[in-house]
Amino acid sequence: MTEHGSGSGPAGGHDLSAGGDVMDRVTWCAREALRAAHSCHPATTIELLNVSENATFLVKDPEAGPSVLRVHRLGYHTEDEIASELAWMDALRAEAGVRTPRVLPAADGRRVVTVAERGGAAARHCVRFEFLPGTEPGGEPDLTKSHFAELGEITARMHEHSRHWRRPAWFTRFHWDYPAAFGHAPRWGRWQDGIGVGTSEREVLARLDDMLRTRLQAFGTGPARYGLVHADTRLANLLVHEGAVSVIDFDDSGFSWYLYDLGTSMSFFEHSPEVPGLVDSWLEGYRRAGELSGEDQAEIWTFIMFRRLLLLAWIGSHQGVDIAAELGAGYTQGTCDLAESYLSTH
């Protein structure tokens, strides 16, 4: 594994959770990126859509129509890493039949526009995307299962493309391996610093951590199991419109186990009794375009728990994000319950 990118910043650091005037500064960067680099109608407006790893804005141009502007958090990606993300999105759309949003370049051709904050204390990378119509999948259980089957098939197509794509020589993305998740400088912070992690929680989660490390080491990182993945295939990152499904938000894409994408598709509801059925639907769809060995399938819950423990760390280091505040200590307790169940069978 040689594709390690730089620029991940301090472990767990998330400046958008810092409070104060951070969102005022981010919004100023968004406006400045549009003003300085893009041809926009004078009456163009922006509206904050959400804050997660980055801040995302809806741009309303009365002439060009809507678009989406992403303003990056500080220290998470270098410009080359962002350019690599965009290159894979282009290739998936052109070569694998996966619908991804097109990048809307600046007037001078730049796809990544870097804007200094007011006063010049820091600079943020900004990317403008086309607006794709659609809504997040949801609804009745049977409908959700059909969406998970479609997600499985799309994921298989992305994995097949990843295995055979000749990446540009300059391509660089980070890894989602055990050291990146839970090592000495974990990318999203330490699970030990999660909300509500006390002595008893730390004991069971430490046993889970040890088991994950052991099983992942045994599973290995051979090319059939480990490669370039989306790394955040939650339903929130799918848009359904007139029967067509688009995949968005490749910001966390990088090198990991292919099964990690299955783990991410269950994000935040791994404890739901519907998960086994949704996994079956995902697998049904995946088999339409890809293959999974019996050894792969035996580790499905390893990757669901890998993601669950990683999200516990994310919640602790992203407490300014709405979903982190909503889940809080309850997510920690649920993780402990799931850990006990997983440890009893693995």
TIMARKE-34882 format. One record per residue (C-alpha): x, y, z; residue number from 0. Coordinates in steps of 0.2 Angstrom, whole numbers, padded with zeros to 4 digits, always signed. Each point is the difference from the previous one (the first is absolute). Layout:
BEGIN
PT; u; v; w; pos
PT; X; Y; Z; NUM $
...
This chain:
BEGIN
PT; u; v; w; pos
PT; +0000; +0000; +0000; 0 $
PT; +0010; +0015; -0007; 1 $
PT; -0014; +0012; -0004; 2 $
PT; +0000; +0009; +0017; 3 $
PT; -0005; +0019; -0002; 4 $
PT; +0006; +0014; +0010; 5 $
PT; -0009; +0014; +0008; 6 $
PT; -0012; -0009; +0011; 7 $
PT; +0004; +0012; +0014; 8 $
PT; -0001; -0002; +0018; 9 $
PT; -0008; -0016; +0006; 10 $
PT; -0018; +0003; +0002; 11 $
PT; +0001; +0018; -0002; 12 $
PT; -0016; +0008; -0008; 13 $
PT; +0000; +0018; +0000; 14 $
PT; -0018; +0001; -0006; 15 $
PT; -0005; -0006; +0018; 16 $
PT; +0010; +0014; +0008; 17 $
PT; -0014; +0012; +0002; 18 $
PT; +0002; +0018; +0001; 19 $
PT; +0000; +0009; -0017; 20 $
PT; +0006; -0015; -0010; 21 $
PT; -0015; -0001; -0010; 22 $
PT; +0000; +0018; -0004; 23 $
PT; +0018; -0002; -0007; 24 $
PT; -0005; -0015; -0010; 25 $
PT; -0015; +0009; -0007; 26 $
PT; +0011; +0014; -0005; 27 $
PT; +0012; -0012; -0009; 28 $
PT; -0015; -0007; -0009; 29 $
PT; -0005; +0017; -0006; 30 $
PT; +0017; +0005; -0005; 31 $
PT; +0003; -0016; -0010; 32 $
PT; -0015; +0004; -0010; 33 $
PT; +0004; +0018; -0002; 34 $
PT; +0018; -0002; -0004; 35 $
PT; +0001; -0016; -0011; 36 $
PT; -0018; -0004; -0007; 37 $
PT; -0010; +0010; -0012; 38 $
PT; -0016; +0003; +0010; 39 $
PT; -0015; +0011; -0002; 40 $
PT; +0001; +0015; +0012; 41 $
PT; -0016; -0006; +0008; 42 $
PT; +0007; -0017; +0004; 43 $
PT; -0003; -0006; +0018; 44 $
PT; +0007; -0014; +0011; 45 $
PT; -0009; -0010; +0013; 46 $
PT; +0009; -0012; +0013; 47 $
PT; -0006; -0018; -0003; 48 $
PT; +0010; -0010; +0013; 49 $
PT; +0015; +0000; +0010; 50 $
PT; +0009; -0017; +0002; 51 $
PT; +0018; -0003; -0005; 52 $
PT; -0001; +0016; -0010; 53 $
PT; -0013; +0014; -0003; 54 $
PT; -0012; -0002; -0015; 55 $
PT; -0010; +0014; -0008; 56 $
PT; -0014; +0001; -0012; 57 $
PT; +0004; +0013; -0013; 58 $
PT; -0015; +0008; -0009; 59 $
PT; +0005; +0009; -0016; 60 $
PT; -0015; +0008; -0009; 61 $
PT; +0008; -0003; -0017; 62 $
PT; +0010; -0016; +0002; 63 $
PT; -0011; -0009; +0012; 64 $
PT; +0004; -0009; +0017; 65 $
PT; +0017; -0007; +0004; 66 $
PT; +0009; -0006; +0015; 67 $
PT; +0016; +0007; +0008; 68 $
PT; +0010; -0010; +0012; 69 $
PT; +0012; +0010; +0012; 70 $
PT; +0013; -0012; +0008; 71 $
PT; +0004; -0001; +0018; 72 $
PT; +0018; +0005; +0004; 73 $
PT; +0014; -0013; -0001; 74 $
PT; -0010; -0015; -0006; 75 $
PT; +0005; -0001; -0018; 76 $
PT; +0014; +0008; -0011; 77 $
PT; -0005; +0007; -0017; 78 $
PT; +0008; -0015; -0008; 79 $
PT; -0011; -0012; +0010; 80 $
PT; -0016; +0010; -0005; 81 $
PT; +0005; +0000; -0018; 82 $
PT; +0002; -0019; +0002; 83 $
PT; -0017; -0002; +0007; 84 $
PT; -0007; +0010; -0015; 85 $
PT; +0010; -0011; -0013; 86 $
PT; -0008; -0016; +0007; 87 $
PT; -0017; +0008; +0000; 88 $
PT; +0002; +0005; -0019; 89 $
PT; +0007; -0018; -0004; 90 $
PT; -0015; -0009; +0009; 91 $
PT; -0012; +0011; -0010; 92 $
PT; +0009; -0003; -0016; 93 $
PT; +0005; -0018; +0001; 94 $
PT; -0011; -0009; +0013; 95 $
PT; -0017; +0007; -0003; 96 $
PT; +0000; +0007; +0018; 97 $
PT; -0009; +0017; +0000; 98 $
PT; +0010; +0013; +0010; 99 $
PT; -0001; +0019; +0000; 100 $
PT; +0010; +0009; -0013; 101 $
PT; +0013; +0013; +0006; 102 $
PT; -0004; +0018; -0005; 103 $
PT; +0017; +0008; -0003; 104 $
PT; +0004; +0018; +0003; 105 $
PT; +0001; +0012; -0014; 106 $
PT; +0019; -0003; -0001; 107 $
PT; -0002; -0019; -0001; 108 $
PT; +0004; -0004; +0018; 109 $
PT; -0010; -0014; +0008; 110 $
PT; +0006; +0004; +0018; 111 $
PT; +0000; +0018; +0005; 112 $
PT; +0010; +0005; +0015; 113 $
PT; -0006; +0015; +0010; 114 $
PT; +0008; +0008; +0014; 115 $
PT; -0011; +0004; +0015; 116 $
PT; -0003; +0018; +0004; 117 $
PT; +0016; +0007; +0007; 118 $
PT; +0010; -0014; -0008; 119 $
PT; +0002; -0011; +0016; 120 $
PT; -0004; -0016; -0010; 121 $
PT; -0005; -0006; -0017; 122 $
PT; -0014; -0011; -0005; 123 $
PT; -0003; -0011; -0016; 124 $
PT; -0016; +0002; -0009; 125 $
PT; -0008; -0011; -0013; 126 $
PT; -0016; +0004; -0010; 127 $
PT; -0011; -0015; -0006; 128 $
PT; -0015; -0001; -0011; 129 $
PT; -0017; -0001; +0009; 130 $
PT; -0007; -0018; -0002; 131 $
PT; -0019; -0001; +0003; 132 $
PT; -0006; -0014; +0012; 133 $
PT; -0003; -0005; +0018; 134 $
PT; +0008; -0011; +0012; 135 $
PT; -0007; -0018; -0001; 136 $
PT; -0012; -0005; +0014; 137 $
PT; -0018; -0005; +0003; 138 $
PT; -0008; -0017; +0003; 139 $
PT; +0012; -0014; +0005; 140 $
PT; -0003; -0009; -0017; 141 $
PT; +0005; +0016; -0009; 142 $
PT; +0015; +0002; +0011; 143 $
PT; +0005; -0018; -0004; 144 $
PT; -0001; +0004; -0019; 145 $
PT; +0011; +0015; +0003; 146 $
PT; +0013; -0010; +0009; 147 $
PT; +0000; -0013; -0014; 148 $
PT; +0003; +0014; -0012; 149 $
PT; +0013; +0007; +0011; 150 $
PT; +0009; -0017; +0000; 151 $
PT; +0000; -0001; -0019; 152 $
PT; +0007; +0018; -0001; 153 $
PT; +0013; -0004; +0013; 154 $
PT; +0006; -0016; -0010; 155 $
PT; +0001; +0011; -0016; 156 $
PT; +0011; +0012; +0010; 157 $
PT; +0011; -0014; +0007; 158 $
PT; +0002; -0008; -0017; 159 $
PT; +0005; +0017; -0008; 160 $
PT; +0012; +0003; +0015; 161 $
PT; +0009; -0017; -0003; 162 $
PT; +0004; +0004; -0018; 163 $
PT; +0001; +0019; -0002; 164 $
PT; +0017; +0007; -0004; 165 $
PT; +0001; +0014; +0012; 166 $
PT; +0010; +0016; -0005; 167 $
PT; +0018; +0000; +0006; 168 $
PT; -0004; +0015; +0012; 169 $
PT; -0015; -0009; +0008; 170 $
PT; +0000; +0000; +0019; 171 $
PT; -0013; -0004; +0013; 172 $
PT; +0001; -0005; +0018; 173 $
PT; -0003; -0017; +0007; 174 $
PT; -0014; -0007; +0011; 175 $
PT; +0010; -0014; +0008; 176 $
PT; +0002; -0005; +0018; 177 $
PT; +0014; +0013; +0004; 178 $
PT; -0010; +0014; -0008; 179 $
PT; -0015; -0004; +0010; 180 $
PT; +0006; -0005; +0017; 181 $
PT; +0019; +0002; +0000; 182 $
PT; +0011; +0013; +0009; 183 $
PT; -0007; +0014; -0011; 184 $
PT; -0018; -0005; -0005; 185 $
PT; -0007; +0010; -0014; 186 $
PT; -0017; +0004; +0009; 187 $
PT; +0007; +0000; +0018; 188 $
PT; +0001; -0014; +0013; 189 $
PT; -0016; -0010; +0004; 190 $
PT; +0006; +0001; +0018; 191 $
PT; -0005; +0019; -0001; 192 $
PT; -0017; -0004; -0006; 193 $
PT; -0015; +0007; +0009; 194 $
PT; -0005; -0010; +0015; 195 $
PT; +0015; -0012; +0000; 196 $
PT; +0003; -0004; +0018; 197 $
PT; +0010; -0014; +0009; 198 $
PT; -0013; -0014; -0004; 199 $
PT; -0002; +0006; -0018; 200 $
PT; +0019; +0001; -0003; 201 $
PT; +0002; -0018; +0006; 202 $
PT; -0012; -0008; -0013; 203 $
PT; +0005; +0012; -0014; 204 $
PT; +0019; -0004; +0003; 205 $
PT; -0005; -0019; -0002; 206 $
PT; -0009; +0005; -0016; 207 $
PT; +0015; +0010; -0006; 208 $
PT; +0012; -0015; +0003; 209 $
PT; -0011; -0012; -0009; 210 $
PT; -0002; +0012; -0015; 211 $
PT; +0019; +0002; -0001; 212 $
PT; +0003; -0019; +0001; 213 $
PT; -0014; -0005; -0013; 214 $
PT; +0005; +0014; -0012; 215 $
PT; +0018; -0005; +0000; 216 $
PT; -0005; -0018; -0004; 217 $
PT; -0011; +0006; -0014; 218 $
PT; +0014; +0009; -0008; 219 $
PT; +0001; +0014; -0013; 220 $
PT; +0002; -0010; -0016; 221 $
PT; -0006; +0008; -0016; 222 $
PT; -0015; -0010; -0001; 223 $
PT; -0006; +0007; +0017; 224 $
PT; +0008; +0017; +0002; 225 $
PT; +0000; +0015; -0012; 226 $
PT; -0008; +0017; -0005; 227 $
PT; -0017; +0001; +0008; 228 $
PT; -0014; +0014; +0003; 229 $
PT; +0002; -0003; +0019; 230 $
PT; -0017; +0009; +0004; 231 $
PT; -0014; -0009; -0010; 232 $
PT; -0014; +0005; +0012; 233 $
PT; -0017; +0002; -0007; 234 $
PT; +0003; +0019; +0004; 235 $
PT; +0012; +0000; -0014; 236 $
PT; -0012; -0007; -0013; 237 $
PT; -0012; +0010; -0010; 238 $
PT; -0015; -0009; -0009; 239 $
PT; -0009; +0010; -0014; 240 $
PT; -0012; -0008; -0012; 241 $
PT; +0007; -0017; +0003; 242 $
PT; +0018; +0005; -0002; 243 $
PT; +0013; -0001; +0014; 244 $
PT; +0014; +0012; +0002; 245 $
PT; +0015; -0002; +0012; 246 $
PT; +0007; +0016; +0008; 247 $
PT; +0012; +0005; +0013; 248 $
PT; +0017; -0009; -0004; 249 $
PT; +0009; +0011; +0013; 250 $
PT; +0005; -0015; +0011; 251 $
PT; +0004; -0011; -0015; 252 $
PT; +0017; -0009; +0002; 253 $
PT; +0008; -0016; +0002; 254 $
PT; -0008; -0013; +0011; 255 $
PT; -0008; -0017; +0000; 256 $
PT; -0014; -0002; -0013; 257 $
PT; -0011; -0006; +0014; 258 $
PT; +0002; +0016; +0009; 259 $
PT; -0012; +0007; -0012; 260 $
PT; -0013; -0012; +0006; 261 $
PT; +0004; +0005; +0018; 262 $
PT; -0003; +0018; -0004; 263 $
PT; -0017; -0003; -0008; 264 $
PT; -0006; -0004; +0017; 265 $
PT; +0007; +0015; +0008; 266 $
PT; -0009; +0007; +0016; 267 $
PT; -0013; -0014; +0000; 268 $
PT; +0011; -0016; +0002; 269 $
PT; -0011; -0005; +0015; 270 $
PT; -0016; +0000; -0010; 271 $
PT; -0009; -0017; -0001; 272 $
PT; -0002; +0003; -0018; 273 $
PT; +0019; +0000; -0004; 274 $
PT; +0001; -0019; -0003; 275 $
PT; -0013; +0001; -0014; 276 $
PT; +0008; +0016; -0007; 277 $
PT; +0016; -0009; -0001; 278 $
PT; -0008; -0014; -0009; 279 $
PT; -0007; +0012; -0013; 280 $
PT; +0016; +0009; -0002; 281 $
PT; +0009; -0017; -0003; 282 $
PT; -0014; -0005; -0013; 283 $
PT; +0004; +0016; -0009; 284 $
PT; +0019; -0001; +0001; 285 $
PT; -0001; -0018; -0008; 286 $
PT; -0008; +0008; -0016; 287 $
PT; +0017; +0008; -0004; 288 $
PT; +0013; -0007; +0012; 289 $
PT; +0005; -0015; +0010; 290 $
PT; +0003; -0002; +0019; 291 $
PT; +0008; -0016; +0007; 292 $
PT; -0006; -0010; +0015; 293 $
PT; +0015; +0007; +0009; 294 $
PT; -0005; +0018; -0004; 295 $
PT; -0018; -0003; +0006; 296 $
PT; +0006; -0008; +0016; 297 $
PT; +0008; +0017; +0004; 298 $
PT; -0015; +0011; -0004; 299 $
PT; -0004; +0004; +0019; 300 $
PT; +0019; +0004; +0002; 301 $
PT; -0002; +0014; -0012; 302 $
PT; -0017; +0006; +0007; 303 $
PT; +0008; +0001; +0017; 304 $
PT; +0016; +0008; -0007; 305 $
PT; -0011; +0014; -0006; 306 $
PT; -0010; +0001; +0016; 307 $
PT; +0015; +0002; +0011; 308 $
PT; +0007; +0013; -0013; 309 $
PT; -0016; +0010; +0001; 310 $
PT; +0000; +0000; +0019; 311 $
PT; +0017; +0009; -0002; 312 $
PT; -0007; +0011; -0013; 313 $
PT; -0014; +0005; +0011; 314 $
PT; +0012; +0005; +0014; 315 $
PT; +0010; +0011; -0011; 316 $
PT; -0014; +0008; -0010; 317 $
PT; -0011; +0005; +0014; 318 $
PT; -0005; +0016; -0010; 319 $
PT; -0008; -0010; -0014; 320 $
PT; -0019; -0003; +0003; 321 $
PT; -0001; -0019; -0002; 322 $
PT; +0015; -0002; +0013; 323 $
PT; -0010; +0011; +0013; 324 $
PT; -0016; -0010; -0004; 325 $
PT; +0008; -0017; +0003; 326 $
PT; +0012; +0004; +0014; 327 $
PT; +0002; -0013; +0015; 328 $
PT; -0014; -0011; -0006; 329 $
PT; +0010; -0005; -0015; 330 $
PT; +0014; -0004; +0011; 331 $
PT; -0011; -0012; +0011; 332 $
PT; -0007; -0008; -0016; 333 $
PT; +0018; -0003; -0006; 334 $
PT; +0004; -0009; +0016; 335 $
PT; -0015; -0011; -0002; 336 $
PT; +0004; -0004; -0018; 337 $
PT; +0018; -0003; +0005; 338 $
PT; -0005; -0013; +0013; 339 $
PT; -0011; -0009; -0013; 340 $
PT; +0014; +0000; -0013; 341 $
PT; +0013; -0006; +0012; 342 $
PT; -0011; -0014; +0006; 343 $
PT; +0000; -0007; -0018; 344 $
PT; +0017; +0005; -0007; 345 $
